Amino acid sequence: MRVFVAGASGAVGTRLVAQLIDRGHEVIGTFRSPGHGERVGALGATPVALDLLDPRAVREAVLAAAPDAIVHQATALADLRDFKHFDRSFAQTNRLRTEGTDALLAAAAAAGVDRFLAQSYASALYARTGGFVKTEDDPLDPAPVPAMRETLAAMRHLDEAVTGAGGITLRYGGFYGAANDGLIAPVRKRLFPIVGGGGGVSSFIHLDDAAAATVLALERGRPGSYNVVDDEPAAVREWLPVLAEALGAKPPRRVPRWLARLVAGEAAVMMGTASRGASNAKAKRELGWTLRHPSWRTGFFAAYAPLRAPAGPEPRPAALPS
Ligand SMILES: NC(=O)c1ccc[n+]([C@@H]2O[C@H](COP(=O)([O-])OP(=O)(O)OC[C@H]3O[C@@H](n4cnc5c(N)ncnc54)[C@H](OP(=O)(O)O)[C@@H]3O)[C@@H](O)[C@H]2O)c1
């Protein structure tokens, strides 16, 4: 297939391009930041500079590429720090998920492209009632915390627009597997605490597994949504100490809800205490997807072993008994 990947230079985009090319697909990959075209070209794709917020440019780029399929992986989440003002931090990503999605869908219609996939996010998407592990049929959060309203509305828009047009949304877990993963610095500095009882549930996914599921969804997915998460949704109080250990950091602090609300805001309290995880049963069943990293429990150690501070000198072996 000839595949147009919007956001080919990003964390998941780069891995996706590499895997698509390995599978024999031809890739036109877009980038935004100067210099990132080389990254896309080095992977074997044809790089195209594109601002997804310029609908005319999007239409021209898609018509020129004449693809069989479009995959929307564009976000603006590098250097994300301020979770207290959640919607403000996500504002550009929200535009990419609304205006960017609409521009790509319009271009797809103009170019006669009927295969369309887009990136969404599983943790934080689902209603915070009932079970802690959600399937694709469960309702999206109807009443997001105020700090996340615009972000949830943008994800809902993306979901409805893409599936309404016969496309596929990929509701990924929290990405890990790269040296610049967002959780590394705060966990190392002990700035990511367990809030209250730490009962909020998260789902994770290694970037390589996320890319693999995306290739399969492109090749054989049915219109609708897929949770692209690992096998083990888990409460923060379970996974955070393991992540700290995998990074060679001290164990996380514990803080009461009121203090977390004051310092980090209501979105952080929600994610730490009430968010839901997701089930990958549908993606495994329908896509024939097998994970290289079925759980964060071992995945964190595999991913972060190269980042751990080198151990001191090897202890001298004890003298062998003669
Ligand atoms: N599910 C998750 O947990 C999740 C989801 C997304 C991101 N993240 C994390 O957030 C961090 C940053 O993600 P990232 O490395 O993928 O970078 P990013 O800054 O979020 O960019 C992603 C892609 O979108 C492109 N892009 C940005 N603005 C655009 C625009 N206006 N028009 C067209 N394309 C645009 C970028 O192009 P350029 O590279 O050229 O700027 C890049 O290809 C990573 O640690 C990642 O793991 C996590």
The ligand as an SDF file (V2000), in Angstrom:
LIG
                    3D

 48 52  0  0  0  0  0  0  0  0999 V2000
   -0.1740    7.8020   24.1010 N   0  0  0  0  0  0  0  0  0  0  0  0
    0.8160    8.4840   24.6270 C   0  0  0  0  0  0  0  0  0  0  0  0
    1.2630    8.2270   25.7530 O   0  0  0  0  0  0  0  0  0  0  0  0
    1.4650    9.5860   23.8470 C   0  0  0  0  0  0  0  0  0  0  0  0
    0.9190   10.0820   22.6590 C   0  0  0  0  0  0  0  0  0  0  0  0
    1.6270   11.0320   21.9440 C   0  0  0  0  0  0  0  0  0  0  0  0
    2.8530   11.4930   22.4150 C   0  0  0  0  0  0  0  0  0  0  0  0
    3.3170   10.9970   23.5810 N   0  0  0  0  0  0  0  0  0  0  0  0
    4.6420   11.3930   24.1070 C   0  0  0  0  0  0  0  0  0  0  0  0
    4.8580   12.7770   23.9610 O   0  0  0  0  0  0  0  0  0  0  0  0
    6.2340   13.0050   23.6840 C   0  0  0  0  0  0  0  0  0  0  0  0
    6.3360   13.8320   22.4030 C   0  0  0  0  0  0  0  0  0  0  0  0
    5.8230   13.0670   21.3190 O   0  0  0  0  0  0  0  0  0  0  0  0
    6.5330   13.0390   19.8890 P   0  0  0  0  0  0  0  0  0  0  0  0
    7.9670   12.7270   20.0730 O   0  0  0  0  0  0  0  0  0  0  0  0
    5.7620   12.1520   18.9940 O   0  0  0  0  0  0  0  0  0  0  0  0
    6.4840   14.5720   19.4360 O   0  0  0  0  0  0  0  0  0  0  0  0
    5.3020   15.5400   19.0860 P   0  0  0  0  0  0  0  0  0  0  0  0
    5.8530   16.9060   19.2370 O   0  0  0  0  0  0  0  0  0  0  0  0
    4.0690   15.1890   19.8540 O   0  0  0  0  0  0  0  0  0  0  0  0
    5.0950   15.3160   17.4910 O   0  0  0  0  0  0  0  0  0  0  0  0
    4.4550   14.1910   16.9390 C   0  0  0  0  0  0  0  0  0  0  0  0
    4.4220   14.3400   15.4380 C   0  0  0  0  0  0  0  0  0  0  0  0
    3.4990   15.3650   15.0700 O   0  0  0  0  0  0  0  0  0  0  0  0
    4.1420   16.2850   14.1830 C   0  0  0  0  0  0  0  0  0  0  0  0
    3.5320   17.6080   14.3150 N   0  0  0  0  0  0  0  0  0  0  0  0
    3.5580   18.4410   15.3740 C   0  0  0  0  0  0  0  0  0  0  0  0
    2.8780   19.5880   15.0770 N   0  0  0  0  0  0  0  0  0  0  0  0
    2.4240   19.4440   13.7910 C   0  0  0  0  0  0  0  0  0  0  0  0
    1.6700   20.2670   12.9070 C   0  0  0  0  0  0  0  0  0  0  0  0
    1.2210   21.4870   13.2800 N   0  0  0  0  0  0  0  0  0  0  0  0
    1.4030   19.7960   11.6810 N   0  0  0  0  0  0  0  0  0  0  0  0
    1.8540   18.5930   11.2930 C   0  0  0  0  0  0  0  0  0  0  0  0
    2.5550   17.7660   12.0660 N   0  0  0  0  0  0  0  0  0  0  0  0
    2.8390   18.1910   13.3050 C   0  0  0  0  0  0  0  0  0  0  0  0
    5.5970   16.2530   14.6190 C   0  0  0  0  0  0  0  0  0  0  0  0
    6.4440   16.7670   13.6060 O   0  0  0  0  0  0  0  0  0  0  0  0
    7.9610   17.2410   14.0000 P   0  0  0  0  0  0  0  0  0  0  0  0
    8.6500   16.0550   14.6090 O   0  0  0  0  0  0  0  0  0  0  0  0
    8.5560   17.5920   12.7000 O   0  0  0  0  0  0  0  0  0  0  0  0
    7.8010   18.3790   14.9460 O   0  0  0  0  0  0  0  0  0  0  0  0
    5.7790   14.7620   14.8340 C   0  0  0  0  0  0  0  0  0  0  0  0
    5.9580   14.0970   13.6230 O   0  0  0  0  0  0  0  0  0  0  0  0
    6.9130   11.6440   23.5320 C   0  0  0  0  0  0  0  0  0  0  0  0
    7.5420   11.3220   24.7550 O   0  0  0  0  0  0  0  0  0  0  0  0
    5.7430   10.7140   23.2850 C   0  0  0  0  0  0  0  0  0  0  0  0
    5.9830    9.3800   23.7390 O   0  0  0  0  0  0  0  0  0  0  0  0
    2.6680   10.0640   24.3210 C   0  0  0  0  0  0  0  0  0  0  0  0
  1  2  1  0
  2  3  2  0
  2  4  1  0
  4  5  1  0
  4 48  2  0
  5  6  2  0
  6  7  1  0
  7  8  2  0
  8  9  1  0
  8 48  1  0
  9 10  1  0
  9 46  1  0
 10 11  1  0
 11 12  1  0
 11 44  1  0
 12 13  1  0
 13 14  1  0
 14 15  2  0
 14 16  1  0
 14 17  1  0
 17 18  1  0
 18 19  2  0
 18 20  1  0
 18 21  1  0
 21 22  1  0
 22 23  1  0
 23 24  1  0
 23 42  1  0
 24 25  1  0
 25 26  1  0
 25 36  1  0
 26 27  1  0
 26 35  1  0
 27 28  2  0
 28 29  1  0
 29 30  1  0
 29 35  2  0
 30 31  1  0
 30 32  2  0
 32 33  1  0
 33 34  2  0
 34 35  1  0
 36 37  1  0
 36 42  1  0
 37 38  1  0
 38 39  2  0
 38 40  1  0
 38 41  1  0
 42 43  1  0
 44 45  1  0
 44 46  1  0
 46 47  1  0
M  CHG  2   8   1  16  -1
M  END
$$$$
